[in-house]
Structures are given as C-alpha cells and as structure tokens.
Amino acid sequence: MDKKLCIASMAVAGVMLVVFLLDLILGFPFGGSGPFVWIDIIGMICSVVLLYMAFHAWREVR
C-alpha cells in the first residue's frame, strides 16, 4: 500500500511538471502569459518538491 501511494505521488508530480512546463513553453493548456508565468514557475517548483519527497519516501519504504 505504501509503495503504491509513493508511486502514485510520483506520477502525479510528473504529470503536474509536464503540464506546467507545456504551459510555460507552448501556452497550452492554460494559455500561460502575463502574470500566469509566475504560476507556472511556482507550480513547477512545487511539482519538483513533491517528486523529491515521494521518491525519498519510496526509498525508505523499500
């Protein structure tokens, strides 16, 4: 159960990172321009932090 939760958290963090990166580069899916660039940057930072925490929790559970 714990391993599956960690893997699911890593998957969610990866999807969030890809979505925010696509929005920052291509303007898709949210049309990121103007002040929304900061939201993309903060979202990517949060995604990386979540990925880091989930990975280290997964390593402890193994």
Summary of the structure (lengths in Angstrom):
residues: 62
radius of gyration: 13.5
end to end distance: 11.7
largest distance: 43.4
contacts: 166
relative contact order: 0.22
helix: 82%
strand: 0%
